[in-house]
Amino acid sequence: MGKITGKDIKAALHTSLPIIVTFLVLGAGYGILMQTHGYGPWWSLLSGIIIFSGTAQFVSVTMLGSGSVLMAGLTALMISARHVFFSISMIGRYSSEGRRKGYLYYALCDETYAMLSKDDGPEGVNVSNYRLLVTLFDQSAWLLGSFLGGWIGALLTFDSTGIDFAMTALFTTVFIQQWTDNKNHLPAVLGLGATLACR
């Protein structure tokens, strides 16, 4: 593991910067949405610590607003079940992480997984420190964005209709990007077919 160096921090920030910017914006949207449903910034922060799944958090807001805490919990569990498979695939990579291992599994989200699913980090950095910092930067950005959004939402009065559509818009954008970047559209077609079948 070793001492965290400036080079480790710089490499992790370079990797995490696009995620940090995205998480600050989406997290703020989530915080504002929570505020419009009567939950202040501390609730947004607490939700980010306990759930830490943007999709599950956005979906659970309206359920919490209607008083369906059990349904919100079950829905969050079903939406975030994929994180179990992320964690399983990281067992080999995280086997030597010692005390950091628990946090690395806990804070593993889609974006962090995408950045850390390679066996090594950038050249010349401590891989263990790099993994820890990328994970920490990503989660911290989401928590900060959520808190600031809740705080801003309490200060501003505006029509927030459509903010809950942010995650849908994000996934639609990712889908279109993958469709245009890849010649093989079978995974996308299978995904659409599975979605329609489940509906």
Backbone as JSON Lines, residues from 0, in Angstrom:
{"i":0,"aa":"M","n":[0.83,-1.19,0.0],"ca":[0.0,0.0,0.0],"c":[0.87,1.25,0.0]}
{"i":1,"aa":"G","n":[1.58,1.53,1.06],"ca":[2.53,2.63,1.05],"c":[1.9,3.99,1.22]}
{"i":2,"aa":"K","n":[2.76,4.98,1.4],"ca":[2.33,6.36,1.61],"c":[1.8,6.95,0.31]}
{"i":3,"aa":"I","n":[0.73,7.73,0.44],"ca":[0.14,8.38,-0.73],"c":[1.02,9.55,-1.15]}
{"i":4,"aa":"T","n":[1.39,9.58,-2.42],"ca":[2.26,10.62,-2.94],"c":[1.48,11.59,-3.83]}
{"i":5,"aa":"G","n":[2.12,12.69,-4.14],"ca":[1.52,13.66,-5.05],"c":[1.24,13.06,-6.42]}
{"i":6,"aa":"K","n":[2.12,12.15,-6.84],"ca":[1.94,11.49,-8.14],"c":[0.69,10.61,-8.13]}
{"i":7,"aa":"D","n":[0.45,9.93,-7.01],"ca":[-0.75,9.1,-6.87],"c":[-2.0,9.98,-6.96]}
{"i":8,"aa":"I","n":[-1.97,11.1,-6.24],"ca":[-3.12,12.02,-6.22],"c":[-3.38,12.59,-7.61]}
{"i":9,"aa":"K","n":[-2.31,13.01,-8.29],"ca":[-2.45,13.59,-9.63],"c":[-3.03,12.58,-10.61]}
{"i":10,"aa":"A","n":[-2.55,11.34,-10.57],"ca":[-3.05,10.3,-11.48],"c":[-4.51,10.0,-11.2]}
{"i":11,"aa":"A","n":[-4.87,9.9,-9.91],"ca":[-6.26,9.6,-9.55],"c":[-7.19,10.74,-9.95]}
{"i":12,"aa":"L","n":[-6.74,11.97,-9.75],"ca":[-7.55,13.13,-10.15],"c":[-7.75,13.18,-11.66]}
{"i":13,"aa":"H","n":[-6.7,12.85,-12.4],"ca":[-6.78,12.83,-13.86],"c":[-7.84,11.82,-14.32]}
{"i":14,"aa":"T","n":[-7.85,10.65,-13.68],"ca":[-8.83,9.62,-14.02],"c":[-10.23,10.02,-13.59]}
{"i":15,"aa":"S","n":[-10.35,10.6,-12.4],"ca":[-11.66,10.88,-11.81],"c":[-12.3,12.18,-12.26]}
{"i":16,"aa":"L","n":[-11.54,13.09,-12.86],"ca":[-12.07,14.41,-13.15],"c":[-13.38,14.41,-13.94]}
{"i":17,"aa":"P","n":[-13.51,13.63,-15.02],"ca":[-14.8,13.62,-15.72],"c":[-15.94,13.11,-14.83]}
{"i":18,"aa":"I","n":[-15.64,12.13,-13.99],"ca":[-16.65,11.59,-13.09],"c":[-16.99,12.61,-12.01]}
{"i":19,"aa":"I","n":[-15.99,13.3,-11.49],"ca":[-16.22,14.31,-10.46],"c":[-17.16,15.39,-10.98]}
{"i":20,"aa":"V","n":[-16.9,15.91,-12.17],"ca":[-17.75,16.95,-12.75],"c":[-19.18,16.43,-12.94]}
{"i":21,"aa":"T","n":[-19.3,15.24,-13.49],"ca":[-20.63,14.64,-13.71],"c":[-21.36,14.42,-12.4]}
{"i":22,"aa":"F","n":[-20.65,13.88,-11.4],"ca":[-21.27,13.59,-10.11],"c":[-21.68,14.86,-9.37]}
{"i":23,"aa":"L","n":[-20.9,15.93,-9.5],"ca":[-21.27,17.19,-8.86],"c":[-22.59,17.71,-9.44]}
{"i":24,"aa":"V","n":[-22.72,17.64,-10.77],"ca":[-23.93,18.14,-11.43],"c":[-25.13,17.24,-11.13]}
{"i":25,"aa":"L","n":[-24.98,15.92,-11.34],"ca":[-26.09,15.0,-11.08],"c":[-26.44,14.95,-9.6]}
{"i":26,"aa":"G","n":[-25.41,14.98,-8.75],"ca":[-25.64,14.98,-7.31],"c":[-26.41,16.21,-6.88]}
{"i":27,"aa":"A","n":[-26.09,17.37,-7.47],"ca":[-26.82,18.6,-7.16],"c":[-28.28,18.48,-7.58]}
{"i":28,"aa":"G","n":[-28.5,17.88,-8.75],"ca":[-29.88,17.64,-9.19],"c":[-30.63,16.77,-8.21]}
{"i":29,"aa":"Y","n":[-29.95,15.74,-7.7],"ca":[-30.57,14.85,-6.71],"c":[-30.88,15.62,-5.42]}
{"i":30,"aa":"G","n":[-29.93,16.44,-4.96],"ca":[-30.14,17.21,-3.75],"c":[-31.31,18.17,-3.88]}
{"i":31,"aa":"I","n":[-31.43,18.81,-5.04],"ca":[-32.55,19.72,-5.29],"c":[-33.86,18.93,-5.28]}
{"i":32,"aa":"L","n":[-33.87,17.77,-5.92],"ca":[-35.06,16.93,-5.95],"c":[-35.47,16.51,-4.54]}
{"i":33,"aa":"M","n":[-34.49,16.12,-3.74],"ca":[-34.77,15.76,-2.34],"c":[-35.39,16.94,-1.6]}
{"i":34,"aa":"Q","n":[-34.84,18.13,-1.82],"ca":[-35.34,19.33,-1.15],"c":[-36.79,19.61,-1.53]}
{"i":35,"aa":"T","n":[-37.12,19.42,-2.81],"ca":[-38.51,19.68,-3.25],"c":[-39.49,18.69,-2.65]}
{"i":36,"aa":"H","n":[-38.98,17.54,-2.19],"ca":[-39.84,16.55,-1.53],"c":[-39.78,16.66,-0.01]}
{"i":37,"aa":"G","n":[-39.16,17.73,0.48],"ca":[-39.16,17.99,1.91],"c":[-37.99,17.42,2.69]}
{"i":38,"aa":"Y","n":[-36.96,16.95,1.99],"ca":[-35.78,16.41,2.66],"c":[-34.62,17.38,2.44]}
{"i":39,"aa":"G","n":[-34.05,17.87,3.52],"ca":[-32.98,18.86,3.45],"c":[-31.65,18.26,3.03]}
{"i":40,"aa":"P","n":[-30.6,19.1,2.97],"ca":[-29.29,18.67,2.48],"c":[-28.66,17.55,3.3]}
{"i":41,"aa":"W","n":[-28.93,17.52,4.6],"ca":[-28.35,16.46,5.43],"c":[-28.94,15.1,5.08]}
{"i":42,"aa":"W","n":[-30.23,15.09,4.69],"ca":[-30.85,13.84,4.25],"c":[-30.23,13.37,2.93]}
{"i":43,"aa":"S","n":[-29.94,14.32,2.04],"ca":[-29.3,13.97,0.77],"c":[-27.92,13.37,1.02]}
{"i":44,"aa":"L","n":[-27.18,13.99,1.93],"ca":[-25.85,13.49,2.28],"c":[-25.93,12.1,2.9]}
{"i":45,"aa":"L","n":[-26.85,11.92,3.84],"ca":[-27.02,10.62,4.5],"c":[-27.43,9.55,3.5]}
{"i":46,"aa":"S","n":[-28.33,9.9,2.59],"ca":[-28.76,8.96,1.55],"c":[-27.59,8.54,0.69]}
{"i":47,"aa":"G","n":[-26.72,9.5,0.34],"ca":[-25.55,9.19,-0.48],"c":[-24.57,8.28,0.24]}
{"i":48,"aa":"I","n":[-24.48,8.43,1.54],"ca":[-23.57,7.57,2.32],"c":[-24.14,6.15,2.43]}
{"i":49,"aa":"I","n":[-25.43,6.05,2.71],"ca":[-26.04,4.73,2.93],"c":[-26.29,4.0,1.63]}
{"i":50,"aa":"I","n":[-26.9,4.67,0.65],"ca":[-27.27,4.0,-0.6],"c":[-26.12,4.07,-1.62]}
{"i":51,"aa":"F","n":[-25.6,5.26,-1.87],"ca":[-24.57,5.54,-2.87],"c":[-24.81,4.8,-4.18]}
{"i":52,"aa":"S","n":[-25.96,5.06,-4.75],"ca":[-26.3,4.58,-6.09],"c":[-27.24,5.63,-6.68]}
{"i":53,"aa":"G","n":[-26.71,6.43,-7.59],"ca":[-27.49,7.53,-8.12],"c":[-28.85,7.12,-8.65]}
{"i":54,"aa":"T","n":[-28.87,6.05,-9.41],"ca":[-30.14,5.58,-9.97],"c":[-31.12,5.23,-8.86]}
{"i":55,"aa":"A","n":[-30.67,4.45,-7.89],"ca":[-31.54,4.04,-6.78],"c":[-31.99,5.25,-5.97]}
{"i":56,"aa":"Q","n":[-31.1,6.21,-5.79],"ca":[-31.45,7.39,-5.0],"c":[-32.52,8.22,-5.71]}
{"i":57,"aa":"F","n":[-32.36,8.45,-7.02],"ca":[-33.35,9.21,-7.77],"c":[-34.71,8.52,-7.73]}
{"i":58,"aa":"V","n":[-34.72,7.2,-7.93],"ca":[-35.98,6.45,-7.95],"c":[-36.65,6.46,-6.58]}
{"i":59,"aa":"S","n":[-35.85,6.37,-5.52],"ca":[-36.42,6.25,-4.18],"c":[-37.02,7.55,-3.66]}
{"i":60,"aa":"V","n":[-36.66,8.7,-4.25],"ca":[-37.15,9.98,-3.74],"c":[-38.67,10.04,-3.75]}
{"i":61,"aa":"T","n":[-39.27,9.73,-4.88],"ca":[-40.73,9.83,-4.97],"c":[-41.4,8.79,-4.07]}
{"i":62,"aa":"M","n":[-40.76,7.63,-3.92],"ca":[-41.33,6.61,-3.03],"c":[-41.27,7.04,-1.57]}
{"i":63,"aa":"L","n":[-40.18,7.67,-1.19],"ca":[-40.06,8.19,0.17],"c":[-41.09,9.29,0.4]}
{"i":64,"aa":"G","n":[-41.31,10.12,-0.63],"ca":[-42.27,11.21,-0.54],"c":[-43.69,10.71,-0.33]}
{"i":65,"aa":"S","n":[-43.98,9.51,-0.84],"ca":[-45.32,8.95,-0.67],"c":[-45.4,8.08,0.58]}
{"i":66,"aa":"G","n":[-44.31,7.99,1.32],"ca":[-44.31,7.24,2.59],"c":[-44.03,5.76,2.45]}
{"i":67,"aa":"S","n":[-43.67,5.3,1.28],"ca":[-43.44,3.88,1.04],"c":[-41.95,3.55,1.27]}
{"i":68,"aa":"V","n":[-41.53,3.54,2.53],"ca":[-40.12,3.31,2.86],"c":[-39.71,1.89,2.5]}
{"i":69,"aa":"L","n":[-40.55,0.91,2.77],"ca":[-40.24,-0.49,2.45],"c":[-40.07,-0.68,0.95]}
{"i":70,"aa":"M","n":[-40.99,-0.13,0.16],"ca":[-40.9,-0.24,-1.29],"c":[-39.67,0.48,-1.82]}
{"i":71,"aa":"A","n":[-39.35,1.63,-1.23],"ca":[-38.15,2.37,-1.64],"c":[-36.9,1.53,-1.39]}
{"i":72,"aa":"G","n":[-36.86,0.86,-0.24],"ca":[-35.71,0.01,0.1],"c":[-35.58,-1.18,-0.83]}
{"i":73,"aa":"L","n":[-36.69,-1.85,-1.13],"ca":[-36.68,-3.01,-2.02],"c":[-36.29,-2.61,-3.44]}
{"i":74,"aa":"T","n":[-36.82,-1.48,-3.91],"ca":[-36.48,-1.0,-5.24],"c":[-35.0,-0.67,-5.34]}
{"i":75,"aa":"A","n":[-34.49,0.01,-4.3],"ca":[-33.05,0.36,-4.28],"c":[-32.2,-0.9,-4.31]}
{"i":76,"aa":"L","n":[-32.63,-1.93,-3.58],"ca":[-31.9,-3.2,-3.55],"c":[-31.89,-3.86,-4.93]}
{"i":77,"aa":"M","n":[-33.04,-3.87,-5.6],"ca":[-33.11,-4.49,-6.93],"c":[-32.29,-3.73,-7.96]}
{"i":78,"aa":"I","n":[-32.37,-2.4,-7.91],"ca":[-31.63,-1.58,-8.87],"c":[-30.13,-1.74,-8.68]}
{"i":79,"aa":"S","n":[-29.7,-1.83,-7.43],"ca":[-28.27,-1.86,-7.13],"c":[-27.7,-3.26,-7.03]}
{"i":80,"aa":"A","n":[-28.47,-4.27,-7.32],"ca":[-27.97,-5.66,-7.21],"c":[-26.78,-5.91,-8.12]}
{"i":81,"aa":"R","n":[-26.69,-5.16,-9.21],"ca":[-25.56,-5.34,-10.13],"c":[-24.23,-5.06,-9.45]}
{"i":82,"aa":"H","n":[-24.24,-4.25,-8.39],"ca":[-23.0,-3.94,-7.68],"c":[-22.39,-5.17,-7.04]}
{"i":83,"aa":"V","n":[-23.22,-6.16,-6.73],"ca":[-22.71,-7.42,-6.18],"c":[-21.79,-8.07,-7.21]}
{"i":84,"aa":"F","n":[-22.21,-8.06,-8.47],"ca":[-21.4,-8.67,-9.53],"c":[-20.14,-7.86,-9.81]}
{"i":85,"aa":"F","n":[-20.24,-6.52,-9.69],"ca":[-19.03,-5.7,-9.8],"c":[-18.02,-6.15,-8.76]}
{"i":86,"aa":"S","n":[-18.51,-6.27,-7.52],"ca":[-17.62,-6.63,-6.4],"c":[-17.0,-7.99,-6.6]}
{"i":87,"aa":"I","n":[-17.79,-8.95,-7.06],"ca":[-17.27,-10.31,-7.28],"c":[-16.14,-10.28,-8.31]}
{"i":88,"aa":"S","n":[-16.31,-9.48,-9.35],"ca":[-15.28,-9.43,-10.39],"c":[-14.01,-8.72,-9.91]}
{"i":89,"aa":"M","n":[-14.1,-8.01,-8.78],"ca":[-12.93,-7.29,-8.26],"c":[-12.21,-8.06,-7.14]}
{"i":90,"aa":"I","n":[-12.69,-9.25,-6.79],"ca":[-12.08,-10.0,-5.69],"c":[-10.59,-10.21,-5.9]}
{"i":91,"aa":"G","n":[-10.19,-10.64,-7.08],"ca":[-8.78,-10.86,-7.36],"c":[-7.97,-9.58,-7.28]}
{"i":92,"aa":"R","n":[-8.51,-8.49,-7.84],"ca":[-7.78,-7.22,-7.86],"c":[-7.63,-6.63,-6.46]}
{"i":93,"aa":"Y","n":[-8.64,-6.83,-5.61],"ca":[-8.62,-6.24,-4.28],"c":[-8.09,-7.19,-3.2]}
{"i":94,"aa":"S","n":[-7.61,-8.35,-3.6],"ca":[-7.21,-9.36,-2.61],"c":[-6.09,-8.91,-1.68]}
{"i":95,"aa":"S","n":[-5.25,-7.99,-2.12],"ca":[-4.13,-7.55,-1.3],"c":[-4.34,-6.15,-0.71]}
{"i":96,"aa":"E","n":[-5.58,-5.7,-0.67],"ca":[-5.85,-4.33,-0.22],"c":[-5.96,-4.17,1.3]}
{"i":97,"aa":"G","n":[-5.95,-5.25,2.04],"ca":[-5.96,-5.17,3.5],"c":[-7.19,-4.46,4.03]}
{"i":98,"aa":"R","n":[-6.96,-3.5,4.94],"ca":[-8.08,-2.79,5.58],"c":[-8.86,-1.9,4.62]}
{"i":99,"aa":"R","n":[-8.28,-1.56,3.49],"ca":[-8.96,-0.72,2.5],"c":[-10.05,-1.48,1.74]}
{"i":100,"aa":"K","n":[-9.95,-2.79,1.77],"ca":[-10.81,-3.63,0.94],"c":[-12.3,-3.35,1.18]}
{"i":101,"aa":"G","n":[-12.69,-3.24,2.44],"ca":[-14.1,-3.01,2.76],"c":[-14.63,-1.73,2.14]}
{"i":102,"aa":"Y","n":[-13.86,-0.65,2.24],"ca":[-14.29,0.62,1.66],"c":[-14.32,0.54,0.13]}
{"i":103,"aa":"L","n":[-13.33,-0.1,-0.46],"ca":[-13.27,-0.21,-1.92],"c":[-14.49,-0.94,-2.48]}
{"i":104,"aa":"Y","n":[-14.94,-1.99,-1.77],"ca":[-16.15,-2.69,-2.19],"c":[-17.39,-1.84,-1.96]}
{"i":105,"aa":"Y","n":[-17.44,-1.21,-0.8],"ca":[-18.61,-0.41,-0.42],"c":[-18.87,0.73,-1.4]}
{"i":106,"aa":"A","n":[-17.82,1.43,-1.81],"ca":[-17.96,2.62,-2.64],"c":[-17.8,2.34,-4.13]}
{"i":107,"aa":"L","n":[-17.92,1.09,-4.53],"ca":[-17.76,0.73,-5.94],"c":[-19.06,0.99,-6.7]}
{"i":108,"aa":"C","n":[-19.06,2.04,-7.51],"ca":[-20.23,2.35,-8.34],"c":[-19.87,2.05,-9.8]}
{"i":109,"aa":"D","n":[-20.81,2.23,-10.69],"ca":[-20.6,1.93,-12.11],"c":[-19.36,2.62,-12.67]}
{"i":110,"aa":"E","n":[-19.28,3.92,-12.42],"ca":[-18.21,4.73,-13.01],"c":[-16.84,4.35,-12.42]}
{"i":111,"aa":"T","n":[-16.8,4.14,-11.12],"ca":[-15.53,3.74,-10.48],"c":[-15.11,2.37,-10.97]}
{"i":112,"aa":"Y","n":[-16.07,1.48,-11.1],"ca":[-15.78,0.14,-11.63],"c":[-15.17,0.24,-13.03]}
{"i":113,"aa":"A","n":[-15.75,1.08,-13.86],"ca":[-15.24,1.24,-15.23],"c":[-13.8,1.73,-15.23]}
{"i":114,"aa":"M","n":[-13.46,2.59,-14.29],"ca":[-12.1,3.13,-14.23],"c":[-11.09,2.15,-13.61]}
{"i":115,"aa":"L","n":[-11.56,1.3,-12.7],"ca":[-10.65,0.43,-11.95],"c":[-10.68,-1.04,-12.36]}
{"i":116,"aa":"S","n":[-11.44,-1.38,-13.38],"ca":[-11.57,-2.79,-13.75],"c":[-10.35,-3.33,-14.49]}
{"i":117,"aa":"K","n":[-9.38,-2.46,-14.77],"ca":[-8.12,-2.94,-15.35],"c":[-7.24,-3.46,-14.21]}
{"i":118,"aa":"D","n":[-6.31,-4.33,-14.52],"ca":[-5.46,-4.94,-13.5],"c":[-4.41,-3.99,-12.94]}
{"i":119,"aa":"D","n":[-4.09,-2.94,-13.66],"ca":[-3.03,-2.05,-13.19],"c":[-3.49,-0.59,-13.3]}
{"i":120,"aa":"G","n":[-2.7,0.29,-12.72],"ca":[-3.0,1.72,-12.8],"c":[-2.02,2.4,-13.74]}
{"i":121,"aa":"P","n":[-2.02,3.71,-13.75],"ca":[-1.06,4.44,-14.59],"c":[0.37,4.11,-14.19]}
{"i":122,"aa":"E","n":[1.25,4.26,-15.13],"ca":[2.65,3.92,-14.9],"c":[3.25,4.83,-13.82]}
{"i":123,"aa":"G","n":[3.99,4.22,-12.89],"ca":[4.72,4.97,-11.88],"c":[3.93,5.35,-10.65]}
{"i":124,"aa":"V","n":[2.7,4.84,-10.51],"ca":[1.92,5.15,-9.31],"c":[1.68,3.87,-8.51]}
{"i":125,"aa":"N","n":[1.43,4.04,-7.23],"ca":[1.1,2.93,-6.36],"c":[-0.35,2.52,-6.67]}
{"i":126,"aa":"V","n":[-0.55,1.33,-7.17],"ca":[-1.88,0.9,-7.63],"c":[-2.9,0.91,-6.5]}
{"i":127,"aa":"S","n":[-2.5,0.48,-5.32],"ca":[-3.41,0.46,-4.17],"c":[-3.86,1.87,-3.81]}
{"i":128,"aa":"N","n":[-2.93,2.8,-3.75],"ca":[-3.28,4.19,-3.45],"c":[-4.14,4.79,-4.55]}
{"i":129,"aa":"Y","n":[-3.83,4.45,-5.78],"ca":[-4.59,4.95,-6.93],"c":[-6.04,4.48,-6.84]}
{"i":130,"aa":"R","n":[-6.24,3.21,-6.56],"ca":[-7.6,2.67,-6.43],"c":[-8.36,3.38,-5.31]}
{"i":131,"aa":"L","n":[-7.71,3.54,-4.18],"ca":[-8.35,4.19,-3.04],"c":[-8.74,5.62,-3.38]}
{"i":132,"aa":"L","n":[-7.84,6.36,-4.0],"ca":[-8.1,7.77,-4.3],"c":[-9.18,7.95,-5.36]}
{"i":133,"aa":"V","n":[-9.15,7.13,-6.41],"ca":[-10.21,7.22,-7.43],"c":[-11.57,6.97,-6.79]}
{"i":134,"aa":"T","n":[-11.65,5.95,-5.97],"ca":[-12.9,5.61,-5.29],"c":[-13.34,6.75,-4.38]}
{"i":135,"aa":"L","n":[-12.41,7.28,-3.61],"ca":[-12.71,8.37,-2.67],"c":[-13.13,9.64,-3.4]}
{"i":136,"aa":"F","n":[-12.42,10.0,-4.46],"ca":[-12.77,11.21,-5.22],"c":[-14.17,11.09,-5.83]}
{"i":137,"aa":"D","n":[-14.47,9.92,-6.4],"ca":[-15.77,9.72,-7.04],"c":[-16.91,9.83,-6.01]}
{"i":138,"aa":"Q","n":[-16.77,9.11,-4.9],"ca":[-17.82,9.14,-3.89],"c":[-17.96,10.54,-3.28]}
{"i":139,"aa":"S","n":[-16.84,11.17,-2.99],"ca":[-16.87,12.51,-2.39],"c":[-17.57,13.51,-3.29]}
{"i":140,"aa":"A","n":[-17.35,13.4,-4.6],"ca":[-18.01,14.32,-5.54],"c":[-19.52,14.13,-5.51]}
{"i":141,"aa":"W","n":[-19.98,12.89,-5.44],"ca":[-21.42,12.63,-5.37],"c":[-22.01,13.19,-4.07]}
{"i":142,"aa":"L","n":[-21.32,12.94,-2.95],"ca":[-21.81,13.42,-1.66],"c":[-21.84,14.94,-1.61]}
{"i":143,"aa":"L","n":[-20.77,15.57,-2.09],"ca":[-20.71,17.03,-2.1],"c":[-21.79,17.62,-3.0]}
{"i":144,"aa":"G","n":[-21.95,17.05,-4.19],"ca":[-22.99,17.53,-5.1],"c":[-24.38,17.39,-4.51]}
{"i":145,"aa":"S","n":[-24.66,16.26,-3.86],"ca":[-25.97,16.03,-3.24],"c":[-26.24,17.03,-2.13]}
{"i":146,"aa":"F","n":[-25.23,17.25,-1.3],"ca":[-25.39,18.19,-0.19],"c":[-25.6,19.61,-0.71]}
{"i":147,"aa":"L","n":[-24.76,20.03,-1.66],"ca":[-24.88,21.38,-2.21],"c":[-26.22,21.58,-2.92]}
{"i":148,"aa":"G","n":[-26.68,20.54,-3.62],"ca":[-27.97,20.62,-4.29],"c":[-29.1,20.81,-3.29]}
{"i":149,"aa":"G","n":[-29.04,20.08,-2.18],"ca":[-30.05,20.25,-1.14],"c":[-30.01,21.63,-0.53]}
{"i":150,"aa":"W","n":[-28.81,22.14,-0.35],"ca":[-28.63,23.47,0.24],"c":[-29.12,24.55,-0.73]}
{"i":151,"aa":"I","n":[-28.73,24.42,-2.01],"ca":[-29.16,25.39,-3.03],"c":[-30.67,25.32,-3.21]}
{"i":152,"aa":"G","n":[-31.21,24.11,-3.2],"ca":[-32.66,23.93,-3.35],"c":[-33.45,24.61,-2.25]}
{"i":153,"aa":"A","n":[-32.86,24.71,-1.06],"ca":[-33.55,25.38,0.05],"c":[-33.51,26.9,-0.12]}
{"i":154,"aa":"L","n":[-32.51,27.41,-0.83],"ca":[-32.36,28.86,-1.0],"c":[-33.14,29.39,-2.2]}
{"i":155,"aa":"L","n":[-33.25,28.58,-3.24],"ca":[-33.89,29.03,-4.46],"c":[-35.31,28.5,-4.57]}
{"i":156,"aa":"T","n":[-36.17,29.3,-5.11],"ca":[-37.53,28.84,-5.38],"c":[-37.76,28.89,-6.88]}
{"i":157,"aa":"F","n":[-37.84,27.71,-7.47],"ca":[-38.08,27.62,-8.91],"c":[-38.78,26.29,-9.19]}
{"i":158,"aa":"D","n":[-39.34,26.19,-10.35],"ca":[-40.03,24.97,-10.75],"c":[-38.99,23.9,-11.1]}
{"i":159,"aa":"S","n":[-38.93,22.86,-10.29],"ca":[-37.92,21.81,-10.5],"c":[-38.44,20.64,-11.32]}
{"i":160,"aa":"T","n":[-39.57,20.83,-11.97],"ca":[-40.13,19.76,-12.8],"c":[-39.1,19.31,-13.84]}
{"i":161,"aa":"G","n":[-38.87,18.02,-13.93],"ca":[-37.95,17.48,-14.92],"c":[-36.6,17.09,-14.36]}
{"i":162,"aa":"I","n":[-36.27,17.53,-13.14],"ca":[-34.98,17.17,-12.56],"c":[-34.88,15.66,-12.37]}
{"i":163,"aa":"D","n":[-36.0,15.03,-12.03],"ca":[-35.98,13.58,-11.82],"c":[-35.73,12.82,-13.12]}
{"i":164,"aa":"F","n":[-35.74,13.53,-14.25],"ca":[-35.47,12.91,-15.55],"c":[-33.97,12.86,-15.85]}
{"i":165,"aa":"A","n":[-33.14,13.42,-14.96],"ca":[-31.7,13.54,-15.21],"c":[-31.04,12.18,-15.45]}
{"i":166,"aa":"M","n":[-31.35,11.18,-14.65],"ca":[-30.73,9.87,-14.81],"c":[-31.19,9.2,-16.11]}
{"i":167,"aa":"T","n":[-32.45,9.35,-16.45],"ca":[-32.96,8.8,-17.7],"c":[-32.22,9.45,-18.88]}
{"i":168,"aa":"A","n":[-32.05,10.76,-18.81],"ca":[-31.34,11.46,-19.88],"c":[-29.89,10.98,-19.98]}
{"i":169,"aa":"L","n":[-29.26,10.77,-18.82],"ca":[-27.87,10.29,-18.81],"c":[-27.76,8.93,-19.48]}
{"i":170,"aa":"F","n":[-28.62,8.0,-19.09],"ca":[-28.55,6.65,-19.66],"c":[-28.92,6.65,-21.14]}
{"i":171,"aa":"T","n":[-29.84,7.52,-21.54],"ca":[-30.18,7.63,-22.96],"c":[-28.98,8.12,-23.76]}
{"i":172,"aa":"T","n":[-28.27,9.1,-23.21],"ca":[-27.08,9.63,-23.87],"c":[-26.0,8.56,-23.99]}
{"i":173,"aa":"V","n":[-25.79,7.8,-22.92],"ca":[-24.8,6.72,-22.95],"c":[-25.18,5.68,-23.99]}
{"i":174,"aa":"F","n":[-26.46,5.33,-24.05],"ca":[-26.94,4.35,-25.03],"c":[-26.67,4.83,-26.46]}
{"i":175,"aa":"I","n":[-27.02,6.07,-26.74],"ca":[-26.81,6.62,-28.09],"c":[-25.33,6.65,-28.45]}
{"i":176,"aa":"Q","n":[-24.5,7.03,-27.46],"ca":[-23.05,7.09,-27.68],"c":[-22.5,5.7,-28.01]}
{"i":177,"aa":"Q","n":[-22.93,4.7,-27.24],"ca":[-22.47,3.33,-27.5],"c":[-22.98,2.81,-28.84]}
{"i":178,"aa":"W","n":[-24.18,3.17,-29.2],"ca":[-24.75,2.75,-30.48],"c":[-23.94,3.32,-31.64]}
{"i":179,"aa":"T","n":[-23.57,4.59,-31.55],"ca":[-22.83,5.21,-32.65],"c":[-21.36,4.79,-32.67]}
{"i":180,"aa":"D","n":[-20.79,4.42,-31.52],"ca":[-19.38,4.04,-31.45],"c":[-19.11,2.59,-31.84]}
{"i":181,"aa":"N","n":[-20.12,1.73,-31.75],"ca":[-19.92,0.3,-32.0],"c":[-20.69,-0.16,-33.23]}
{"i":182,"aa":"K","n":[-20.06,-1.04,-34.0],"ca":[-20.73,-1.61,-35.16],"c":[-21.66,-2.75,-34.76]}
{"i":183,"aa":"N","n":[-21.31,-3.43,-33.67],"ca":[-22.13,-4.54,-33.19],"c":[-23.23,-4.0,-32.27]}
{"i":184,"aa":"H","n":[-24.47,-4.02,-32.74],"ca":[-25.58,-3.47,-31.98],"c":[-26.36,-4.55,-31.21]}
{"i":185,"aa":"L","n":[-25.87,-5.78,-31.22],"ca":[-26.58,-6.86,-30.55],"c":[-26.77,-6.6,-29.05]}
{"i":186,"aa":"P","n":[-25.75,-6.16,-28.29],"ca":[-25.97,-5.89,-26.87],"c":[-27.06,-4.83,-26.63]}
{"i":187,"aa":"A","n":[-27.06,-3.79,-27.47],"ca":[-28.06,-2.73,-27.32],"c":[-29.46,-3.26,-27.62]}
{"i":188,"aa":"V","n":[-29.58,-4.06,-28.67],"ca":[-30.88,-4.62,-29.05],"c":[-31.37,-5.59,-27.95]}
{"i":189,"aa":"L","n":[-30.45,-6.42,-27.42],"ca":[-30.82,-7.32,-26.33],"c":[-31.28,-6.55,-25.1]}
{"i":190,"aa":"G","n":[-30.58,-5.44,-24.79],"ca":[-30.96,-4.6,-23.66],"c":[-32.34,-4.01,-23.84]}
{"i":191,"aa":"L","n":[-32.62,-3.49,-25.04],"ca":[-33.95,-2.94,-25.32],"c":[-35.02,-4.03,-25.25]}
{"i":192,"aa":"G","n":[-34.69,-5.2,-25.81],"ca":[-35.65,-6.31,-25.78],"c":[-35.95,-6.75,-24.36]}
{"i":193,"aa":"A","n":[-34.91,-6.86,-23.52],"ca":[-35.12,-7.26,-22.11],"c":[-35.96,-6.24,-21.36]}
{"i":194,"aa":"T","n":[-35.71,-4.94,-21.66],"ca":[-36.48,-3.87,-21.01],"c":[-37.95,-3.96,-21.39]}
{"i":195,"aa":"L","n":[-38.21,-4.15,-22.68],"ca":[-39.6,-4.25,-23.15],"c":[-40.28,-5.49,-22.57]}
{"i":196,"aa":"A","n":[-39.54,-6.6,-22.5],"ca":[-40.12,-7.83,-21.94],"c":[-40.48,-7.65,-20.46]}
{"i":197,"aa":"C","n":[-39.62,-6.95,-19.73],"ca":[-39.88,-6.71,-18.31],"c":[-41.04,-5.76,-18.1]}
{"i":198,"aa":"R","n":[-41.23,-4.83,-19.05],"ca":[-42.35,-3.91,-18.95],"c":[-43.67,-4.64,-19.15]}
